[in-house]
Amino acid sequence: MSARTILVLNSKGGCGKTTIATNLAAYYAQQGRAVCLADFDPQRSSLQWLEARSPDRPKIEGAAAFDGGFRLPRTADVVIMDAPAAIHGADLTALVRRAQTILIPVLPSATDMRAAARCVHALLTVGKVARHQTRLATIANRVPPGSTIQGAVETVLNSVHLPYQSVQSQIYRPLERFLARLRIPFVATLNDSPSYALADAQGLGVYELRDSRSVWDWVPWRPLVDWLDSRRSLPRAV
């Protein structure tokens, strides 16, 4: 049986690709899966995270895929691929060919939304995506905490003709509307939290910290991992 291949990609740097890739790798390793974390970025951020990981933790195999010649390990159940920024053209096509599923993290800023639109447009022109042989999904990443709760408060106040819009909502709502308009699955909203920096320093996923704050931070990941584990995230040919 072939490995499950998940690519985290956005042509804009700084959108949290490595955080998502490493957290997914840690999650699947905790589930007892044989995981390969393939770092296609010469900055080696995923591999540096792996170097900080204790040998007592569930094992994750690292691969310096940016050196070229990367082949999917035969023993891997799940391969998480961390893409470099500014990838395009033939390099983008070659990377997409390796993936069953592509996750596109987008930050809540106008600059990031414009960059994400260009990235999605480029992906849709790749033959494998156009033929539905690779599934795409977006993730709202590093969203200010409280945006969802604030949205509920706004709905109540506006229903009684008391106009109110929090700063968090002013940031998040345009991103939410933008991702919905892309017409590809919008599968998760991940909060901005100091737990991610704490986990990164130890080579852990936030799922592995197991303190009260990190347990709460993991809750928004559940829709993402449920989607990844469903048939909806797999191409038609699989």
N, C-alpha and C positions, 0 to 999 in steps of 0.2 A: 504494500500500500504506500502511495507517495506521501511525502510530508505535506502538512498544512503550511502554506506560504502566505505571509502577511507582510506587506510593504507599507512603511510609514513614510509619506512623501509630501513635500510641499517645496516648490522652487524657491520660496523665500526663507532665509535663515531666521533663527530665533523664534520659531513658532512652537517649539516644544516637541519636535519629532523624537529626539533621543529620550526624553522623559516618558513619552508614550511607549516607545519601543522597549525600553528597559523594564518598565512596569508590566508590560504584557509578558515579556520573557520571564520575569520573576513569578508572575501569576501562574503561567502554565507549568513552570518548574515545580511550584508548590502543589500543583495538581498531579504530580508524578509523571509528567510528560518529558520525553527527551527533547530538550530545547537547544536550538542553535541561534545565537544572536550574531547576525552578519552585519558588520559595520562597513558601509560603502563610502563613508565620509572620511577623507584623509585627516581630519581633525581628531579622529579616534575617540570621540566622546563616549560612545557605547563601550568600547574596549577598556577605556580608563575606568568606567563604572564597574566593569567586570573585574578589573584588577583589584578594586577595593573590596570585593565581595569575599566574605569568609568562606573557607572550605567546608565549614560546618553547615552551610546553607545548601539547599537543593542545587545540584550542579547545572550550570548553563555553559554550553560550549561556545566559545567566541571564535569569530572568523574575521580576519583582516581582508574583507572583500574588495577594498579599494585598490589592492595590489594587482587585481586582475586574476583571471583564471579560477574564480570561485565556482565551486560545484556544490550542489545541494548534498549534504551528508546523507548517506544511505540509512544511517541509524537514527536520524532525527524524526520525531513526530511532528514538531512545530518549528518552522524557521521564521524568525522575526528579522526583517531587513530594515535597517536605518539608512535612509537615502541621504545623499549630500544636497546642499542647497545649490541653486542655479543650474540644475540639471535640465537639459533640453535636447532636442534633436535625436540623433542616433543613440546617444547614451540613455536618454529617457526611454526610448523604445526598447532597448536591450534590457533595461531594468524591469520594465513593465512585463516583459515576457516571462519573467521568473515568478510573478505574483498571481495568486488566485484572488486576493483581496487587497485593495489599496485604501489606506486610511489617510485622510487629509486634515490635519489639525489647522484651525484658523483662530487667530487671536481677535479680540474685540476692538479693532481699530480700522479706520477707513483704509489706511495703507495696506493692512494685512488682507482686508476683504478684496481690494482691487487685485492684489497679488494672487490670492486664491482663485479669483475668477479667471485670471490668465492661465493659472496652473490647470484648472479643470478643463478649460477650453483646449489646451495643449493635449491633455490626456484623452479627450474625446476624439481627437484626430488619430490616435494610435490605433492601428488595426485591431489589436487584440481587445481593446476596450470597446471599439465600435461594434465588434462582433459578439459582444457580451460574454467574452471568454475571461474577463476579469471584472470583478465587482468593485465599485467605488462607494465610499461613504465619507461623510464629513464629521468632524468633532469640533465643537466650540471649546476652546482651550483657554485656561487661565482667566476664567470669568470671575469678576469680583464676587466674593462670598455674599450671600443674601439676595442675589438678583432674583432668584425664583420666588423667595418669600416676599420680597418687595413687590414683585409683579402681582401676587395675590392681594396684597394690601391695596395697591393701586386700583385693581379691579373693583374691590369693594367700595373704595372712596369715590371712584368715578361713577359707580352705579347710583350713588346718591348725590350726584352733581357737585362733587368736591374734587376739582382737578388736582391731581398730584402725580409727579413723576420723579422718582429718586435718581440720584446720580448713577447708581448701579444700573438702573433700568435704562437710562439714557445711553449707557455704554453697551448693554447687552441686547436690547431690543433690536437695534439695527442689524446686529450680527445674526440674531435668530431669524429675522425676516430674510436676510441675504441668503442664509444657508437653505431656508425653505424654498427659495426661488430657484436654486440650482437644479432641482428635480432629480437629485440623487439622494439616497438615504442620509438623514441627519440623525446620528445614532446616540450621541452623548454630549453632555455639557459638564466639563471638568472644571472644578474651582481652582482659583489661585490660592495656594496654601504653603506655609513654611514647612509642612511635613515632607514635601517633595525634595527640598534642599537637604533636610536631615537624612532622608532615605538615600539620596544620591551620594552623599559623603561616605556612606557605609556600604555602597554596592548593594542596596536593598531596593525592593519595590515598596511603595507606601503600604501595600497590602501586608507586608511582613513586619512592619513596625509594631503593630498590635497594641498601641496605646489608644486612649479614648479618642484623641483628635484624629489619628490616622484611620481608625475604624470608620469614623464619620466621613473622612475624605475618600474612602474607598467606595462608599455607597453610590456615587455617580458613575462609577465604572461598571456597575452591574448591567445596565442596558447595553453597554458596549460589548462586554464579554458574552452576554446572552446572544446578541446579534451575531458575533463571530462564530459562536458554536451552533448557529442555526443554518439551515439550507439556504436561507435568504442571502447569506454573505458569500455563497459559493457560485462560481460561474455555471452556466447551463450545462456545459460539457462534463462537469464533474459528477 
